[in-house]
């Protein structure tokens, strides 16, 4: 991955060579995404669906972690490159919420628009278990408000960020797996269904084999895939900052988008697709950002903090308020058409017209305020909170029994 970053701005000389590697790396990335998705789809019957998605998100975001790690290491050697570390993780998070979430909704709508049961309008409705992901998303975003306020990211910030992630994993670990019956089996794809009909040992070997195979394919193809796309970006004259903030995150997140869109074709599995994205959001808000100051400190040879300038604080704040709005939408345990369209439109405007980003912060905050007022005016328990209470209560009752 070091070669990827070092070639930014100077990779034109080898562009003609690396562009051709897209011919094999692109199909490999697609194949790895489907293989890992099949494994996760079957694994939800052996562990909680959320934990299966957490494993899936780890495998899918490995390229993103690798890119961010290299950028953080380079920033430790050259403090002037700090802005690239901020650009990469803010761009990655905004892509997931502003492009990934709406695209899942639009794919689900497109494939089900003529379904007599849903009609032209659909909603993605989430199960109680998905409330764990919703609150798992909120904790690191809440702490990032403090990081933005103090204007720096240090090793000490890694502790609460990692702590929030391990708490999220702990709760997922305690949730029982999905019941395997004919009705639920009909909801999964042909390959996961065939795996689930195997005996216990072959079934376990097949599921973990899919995770391992998909992860290995992804590991060996991610680097040349990113290099080939970098060569294309350089040949098109894409700037260094734009590449790091938008192009690199889009490419490194490509596997999770493929598997999510695979699930999004059916209304019944579209919520699973969105929770796949949310799990990746949680990964990046917590573990990925916790990794940055650690690598930065090791590279720089001392316990140095990443100090944000005004522009970097602006980028972080924009990412926070977009994430908060997405969280508030999920508190109702559903995603509607106007919410998906709103997230996409506001992301598209700031992407096409960077000069509007300051205005977008206020628009996000205004919409957040409206959503909070609506929740208060409803005078009832927030669905995600009620769902989490039911999940925890059911688990404790099972343990007590």
C-alpha positions as CSV (number, residue, x, y, z in Angstrom):
1,X,0.0,0.0,0.0
2,X,3.0,2.3,0.5
3,X,3.5,2.3,-3.2
4,X,0.0,3.5,-3.8
5,X,0.4,6.7,-1.7
6,X,3.9,7.4,-2.9
7,X,2.7,7.3,-6.5
8,X,0.1,9.9,-6.0
9,X,1.0,12.8,-8.2
10,X,3.9,10.9,-9.8
11,X,2.3,7.7,-11.1
12,X,1.7,8.8,-14.7
13,X,4.9,7.1,-15.9
14,X,3.6,3.6,-15.0
15,X,-0.1,4.3,-15.7
16,X,-0.1,2.3,-19.0
17,X,1.2,-0.7,-17.1
18,X,-1.0,-0.7,-14.1
19,X,-4.2,0.2,-15.9
20,X,-4.3,-3.2,-17.5
21,X,-4.2,-5.0,-14.1
22,X,-7.8,-3.8,-13.7
23,X,-8.8,-6.6,-16.2
24,X,-8.1,-9.3,-13.5
25,X,-8.3,-7.3,-10.3
26,X,-11.8,-6.0,-10.8
27,X,-13.4,-9.4,-11.4
28,X,-11.4,-10.7,-8.4
29,X,-12.8,-8.0,-6.1
30,X,-16.3,-8.8,-7.3
31,X,-15.8,-12.5,-6.7
32,X,-14.3,-11.9,-3.2
33,X,-17.3,-9.7,-2.3
34,X,-19.8,-12.4,-3.3
35,X,-17.9,-15.2,-1.5
36,X,-17.7,-13.3,1.7
37,X,-21.3,-12.3,1.5
38,X,-22.4,-15.9,1.1
39,X,-20.4,-16.8,4.2
40,X,-22.0,-14.0,6.2
41,X,-25.5,-14.9,5.0
42,X,-25.0,-18.5,6.2
43,X,-23.1,-17.5,9.4
44,X,-26.1,-15.6,10.8
45,X,-27.6,-19.0,11.7
46,X,-24.5,-19.9,13.7
47,X,-24.0,-16.6,15.5
48,X,-25.9,-13.4,15.8
49,X,-26.6,-11.6,12.5
50,X,-24.8,-8.5,13.8
51,X,-21.7,-10.5,14.7
52,X,-21.7,-12.1,11.3
53,X,-21.9,-8.6,9.7
54,X,-19.1,-7.4,12.0
55,X,-16.8,-10.1,10.7
56,X,-18.0,-9.3,7.2
57,X,-17.3,-5.6,7.7
58,X,-13.8,-6.4,9.0
59,X,-12.9,-8.4,5.8
60,X,-14.5,-5.8,3.5
61,X,-12.7,-2.8,5.1
62,X,-9.2,-4.3,5.1
63,X,-8.2,-2.3,2.0
64,X,-9.5,0.9,3.7
65,X,-7.5,0.1,6.9
66,X,-4.4,-0.6,4.8
67,X,-4.7,2.7,2.9
68,X,-5.3,4.7,6.1
69,X,-2.4,3.0,7.9
70,X,0.0,4.0,5.1
71,X,-1.2,7.6,5.0
72,X,-0.9,7.8,8.9
73,X,2.6,6.4,8.7
74,X,3.6,8.9,6.0
75,X,2.1,11.7,8.0
76,X,4.3,10.7,11.0
77,X,7.3,11.2,8.8
78,X,6.1,14.4,7.2
79,X,3.6,16.4,9.3
80,X,2.5,18.3,6.1
81,X,0.7,15.1,5.1
82,X,-1.6,15.1,8.1
83,X,-4.4,16.5,6.0
84,X,-4.4,13.4,3.8
85,X,-5.2,11.2,6.8
86,X,-8.1,13.4,7.7
87,X,-9.3,13.5,4.1
88,X,-9.3,9.8,3.7
89,X,-11.4,8.8,6.8
90,X,-13.8,11.7,6.4
91,X,-14.3,11.0,2.7
92,X,-14.8,7.3,3.4
93,X,-17.4,7.9,6.1
94,X,-19.4,10.4,4.1
95,X,-19.4,8.1,1.1
96,X,-20.9,5.3,3.2
97,X,-23.7,7.4,4.5
98,X,-24.3,9.8,1.6
99,X,-23.9,7.3,-1.2
100,X,-23.9,3.8,0.2
101,X,-27.1,4.0,2.4
102,X,-29.2,5.7,-0.3
103,X,-28.0,3.3,-3.0
104,X,-29.2,0.3,-1.0
105,X,-32.6,1.9,-0.7
106,X,-32.7,2.8,-4.4
107,X,-31.6,-0.8,-5.4
108,X,-34.3,-2.3,-3.2
109,X,-36.9,0.1,-4.6
110,X,-35.9,-0.6,-8.2
111,X,-36.1,-4.4,-7.9
112,X,-39.4,-4.3,-5.9
113,X,-41.2,-1.3,-7.5
114,X,-43.8,-3.6,-9.1
115,X,-44.2,-5.9,-6.1
116,X,-48.0,-5.8,-5.3
117,X,-47.2,-6.1,-1.5
118,X,-45.0,-3.0,-1.4
119,X,-46.2,-0.9,-4.4
120,X,-44.2,2.0,-5.7
121,X,-43.1,3.1,-2.2
122,X,-41.1,0.9,0.2
123,X,-39.5,1.3,3.6
124,X,-36.5,-0.6,4.9
125,X,-37.7,-1.9,8.3
126,X,-35.2,-3.3,10.8
127,X,-35.4,-6.0,13.4
128,X,-34.9,-5.4,17.2
129,X,-31.5,-6.9,16.9
130,X,-30.4,-4.2,14.5
131,X,-30.8,-1.7,17.3
132,X,-27.4,-2.8,18.6
133,X,-25.8,-1.5,15.3
134,X,-27.8,1.8,15.6
135,X,-26.4,2.5,19.1
136,X,-23.0,1.1,18.2
137,X,-22.9,3.8,15.6
138,X,-23.9,6.6,18.0
139,X,-21.2,6.0,20.7
140,X,-18.0,6.8,18.6
141,X,-19.8,9.7,16.8
142,X,-20.7,11.2,20.2
143,X,-17.0,10.9,21.3
144,X,-15.9,12.5,18.0
145,X,-17.7,15.6,18.9
146,X,-15.2,15.9,21.8
147,X,-12.3,15.2,19.4
148,X,-13.6,17.9,17.1
149,X,-14.0,20.4,20.0
150,X,-10.4,20.0,21.3
151,X,-9.0,20.0,17.7
152,X,-6.7,17.0,18.0
153,X,-6.5,13.2,17.8
154,X,-4.2,11.5,20.3
155,X,-3.3,8.0,21.4
156,X,-5.5,8.6,24.5
157,X,-8.5,9.1,22.2
158,X,-7.9,5.5,20.9
159,X,-8.9,4.1,24.3
160,X,-12.6,5.2,24.4
161,X,-12.9,4.7,20.6
162,X,-11.8,1.1,20.9
163,X,-13.8,0.6,24.1
164,X,-17.0,1.6,22.3
165,X,-16.3,-0.9,19.6
166,X,-15.5,-3.8,21.9
167,X,-18.7,-3.0,23.9
168,X,-20.6,-3.2,20.6
169,X,-18.9,-6.6,19.8
170,X,-19.6,-7.9,23.3
171,X,-23.3,-7.3,23.0
172,X,-23.4,-8.9,19.6
173,X,-21.6,-11.9,21.0
174,X,-24.3,-12.4,23.6
175,X,-27.2,-12.3,21.1
176,X,-28.3,-15.8,20.0
177,X,-28.1,-16.8,16.3
178,X,-31.1,-16.6,14.0
179,X,-33.4,-19.7,14.1
180,X,-33.0,-22.0,11.2
181,X,-36.4,-23.0,9.8
182,X,-38.0,-23.3,6.4
183,X,-39.3,-19.8,6.3
184,X,-36.0,-18.1,7.1
185,X,-34.1,-20.5,4.9
186,X,-36.2,-19.4,1.9
187,X,-34.9,-15.8,2.5
188,X,-31.2,-16.7,1.9
189,X,-29.5,-17.3,-1.4
190,X,-29.0,-20.7,-3.1
191,X,-25.4,-21.2,-2.1
192,X,-25.8,-20.2,1.6
193,X,-29.0,-22.4,1.7
194,X,-27.0,-25.4,0.3
195,X,-24.3,-24.9,3.0
196,X,-26.9,-24.7,5.8
197,X,-28.3,-28.0,4.8
198,X,-25.0,-29.7,5.4
199,X,-24.1,-31.6,8.6
200,X,-22.6,-29.5,11.5
201,X,-18.9,-30.0,10.8
202,X,-19.0,-29.6,7.0
203,X,-21.3,-26.6,7.5
204,X,-18.8,-24.9,9.8
205,X,-15.9,-25.7,7.5
206,X,-17.8,-24.4,4.5
207,X,-18.7,-21.1,6.2
208,X,-15.3,-20.3,7.5
209,X,-13.8,-21.6,4.3
210,X,-15.8,-18.9,2.4
211,X,-14.6,-16.2,4.8
212,X,-11.0,-17.4,4.4
213,X,-11.2,-17.8,0.6
214,X,-12.9,-14.4,0.1
215,X,-10.5,-12.7,2.4
216,X,-7.4,-14.2,0.6
217,X,-8.7,-13.1,-2.8
218,X,-9.4,-9.7,-1.4
219,X,-6.0,-9.5,0.2
220,X,-4.1,-10.4,-3.0
221,X,-6.2,-8.3,-5.4
222,X,-6.8,-5.1,-3.3
223,X,-3.4,-3.6,-3.8
224,X,-3.1,-4.1,-7.6
225,X,-6.7,-3.0,-7.9
226,X,-6.1,0.2,-6.1
227,X,-2.9,0.8,-8.1
228,X,-4.7,0.3,-11.4
229,X,-7.5,2.7,-10.4
230,X,-4.8,5.2,-9.2
231,X,-3.2,5.0,-12.6
232,X,-6.5,5.7,-14.3
233,X,-7.1,8.6,-11.9
234,X,-3.7,10.1,-12.5
235,X,-4.2,9.8,-16.3
236,X,-7.4,11.7,-15.9
237,X,-5.8,14.5,-13.9
238,X,-7.4,13.8,-10.6
239,X,-5.8,15.9,-7.8
240,X,-4.0,14.3,-4.8
241,X,-6.5,15.6,-2.3
242,X,-9.6,14.5,-4.3
243,X,-8.0,11.1,-4.9
244,X,-7.4,10.5,-1.2
245,X,-10.7,11.9,0.0
246,X,-13.1,10.4,-2.6
247,X,-11.5,8.0,-5.2
248,X,-9.4,5.9,-2.8
249,X,-12.2,5.4,-0.2
250,X,-14.7,4.5,-3.0
251,X,-12.4,1.9,-4.4
252,X,-11.4,0.5,-1.0
253,X,-15.1,0.3,0.0
254,X,-16.0,-1.3,-3.3
255,X,-16.3,-4.9,-1.9
256,X,-18.8,-4.0,0.8
257,X,-20.9,-2.1,-1.8
258,X,-21.0,-5.1,-4.0
259,X,-22.2,-7.5,-1.3
260,X,-24.7,-4.9,0.1
261,X,-26.3,-4.3,-3.3
262,X,-26.5,-8.1,-3.8
263,X,-28.7,-8.3,-0.7
264,X,-30.6,-5.1,-1.5
265,X,-32.4,-6.7,-4.4
266,X,-34.9,-8.2,-2.0
267,X,-36.9,-6.1,0.5
268,X,-36.5,-8.9,3.1
269,X,-32.7,-8.8,2.9
270,X,-32.3,-5.1,2.1
271,X,-32.2,-4.2,5.9
272,X,-29.3,-6.7,6.2
273,X,-27.5,-4.8,3.4
274,X,-27.9,-1.5,5.2
275,X,-26.7,-2.9,8.5
276,X,-23.7,-4.2,6.6
277,X,-22.9,-0.6,5.7
278,X,-23.7,0.6,9.3
279,X,-21.3,-2.0,10.6
280,X,-18.6,-0.7,8.3
281,X,-19.4,2.8,9.6
282,X,-18.9,1.6,13.2
283,X,-15.5,0.0,12.2
284,X,-14.3,3.3,10.7
285,X,-15.6,5.7,13.4
286,X,-14.0,3.6,16.1
287,X,-11.2,1.1,15.2
288,X,-9.9,2.8,12.1
289,X,-9.7,6.3,13.6
290,X,-8.2,4.8,16.8
291,X,-5.5,3.3,14.7
292,X,-4.5,6.6,13.1
293,X,-2.8,8.3,16.1
294,X,-1.1,5.1,17.2
295,X,0.6,4.6,13.8
296,X,1.3,8.3,13.6
297,X,3.0,8.3,17.0
298,X,5.1,5.2,16.2
299,X,6.1,6.7,12.8
300,X,7.0,10.1,14.3
301,X,9.0,8.5,17.1
302,X,7.1,10.0,20.0
303,X,3.6,10.5,21.5
304,X,2.6,13.3,19.1
305,X,-1.0,14.3,18.5
306,X,-2.6,15.0,15.1
307,X,-3.6,18.7,15.4
308,X,-6.3,19.8,13.1
309,X,-6.3,23.1,11.3
310,X,-9.5,25.1,10.5
311,X,-10.1,23.2,7.2
312,X,-9.6,19.8,8.8
313,X,-12.0,20.7,11.7
314,X,-14.5,21.8,9.1
315,X,-14.3,18.4,7.3
316,X,-14.6,16.5,10.6
317,X,-17.6,18.5,11.7
318,X,-19.3,18.0,8.3
319,X,-18.7,14.2,8.7
320,X,-20.1,14.2,12.3
321,X,-23.3,16.1,11.5
322,X,-24.0,13.8,8.5
323,X,-23.4,10.8,10.7
324,X,-25.7,12.1,13.4
325,X,-28.5,12.7,10.8
326,X,-28.1,9.1,9.6
327,X,-28.3,7.9,13.2
328,X,-31.4,9.9,13.9
329,X,-33.1,8.4,10.8
330,X,-32.2,4.9,12.1
331,X,-33.7,5.6,15.6
332,X,-37.1,4.9,14.0
333,X,-35.8,1.5,13.0
334,X,-36.7,2.1,9.3
335,X,-35.4,4.1,6.3
336,X,-37.9,5.9,4.1
337,X,-37.7,7.3,0.6
338,X,-37.4,11.0,1.6
339,X,-34.6,10.1,4.1
340,X,-32.6,8.2,1.5
341,X,-33.1,10.9,-1.1
342,X,-32.2,13.6,1.4
343,X,-28.9,11.9,2.4
344,X,-27.9,11.3,-1.3
345,X,-28.9,14.8,-2.4
346,X,-27.0,16.6,0.4
347,X,-23.9,14.4,-0.2
348,X,-24.1,15.0,-4.0
349,X,-24.3,18.8,-3.6
350,X,-21.2,19.0,-1.4
351,X,-19.3,16.6,-3.7
352,X,-20.1,18.5,-6.9
353,X,-19.9,21.9,-5.3
354,X,-17.2,21.9,-2.5
355,X,-17.9,25.6,-1.8
356,X,-21.3,24.6,-0.3
357,X,-19.8,22.4,2.5
358,X,-20.1,25.1,5.1
359,X,-23.7,25.7,4.2
360,X,-24.3,21.9,4.3
361,X,-23.2,21.8,7.9
362,X,-26.1,24.1,8.9
363,X,-28.6,22.1,6.7
364,X,-27.6,18.9,8.4
365,X,-27.9,20.5,11.8
366,X,-31.3,21.9,10.9
367,X,-32.6,18.5,9.8
368,X,-31.1,16.9,12.9
369,X,-33.0,19.4,15.0
370,X,-36.2,18.6,13.2
371,X,-35.8,14.9,13.7
372,X,-35.1,15.4,17.4
373,X,-38.2,17.6,17.8
374,X,-40.3,14.9,16.0
375,X,-39.0,12.2,18.4
376,X,-39.8,14.3,21.4
377,X,-43.3,15.2,20.0
378,X,-44.1,11.5,19.5
379,X,-44.2,11.1,23.3
380,X,-43.2,7.5,23.2
381,X,-40.1,5.4,23.6
382,X,-37.7,5.7,20.7
383,X,-38.0,2.5,18.6
384,X,-34.3,1.8,18.6
385,X,-34.2,2.2,22.4
386,X,-37.2,0.0,22.9
387,X,-35.7,-2.6,20.5
388,X,-32.4,-2.6,22.4
389,X,-34.2,-3.1,25.7
390,X,-36.1,-6.1,24.3
391,X,-32.9,-7.6,22.9
392,X,-31.1,-7.3,26.2
393,X,-34.1,-8.4,28.3
394,X,-34.6,-11.5,26.2
395,X,-30.9,-12.4,26.4
396,X,-30.8,-12.0,30.2
397,X,-34.0,-14.1,30.5
398,X,-32.3,-16.8,28.5
399,X,-29.2,-16.7,30.7
400,X,-31.3,-16.7,33.8
401,X,-33.3,-19.7,32.6
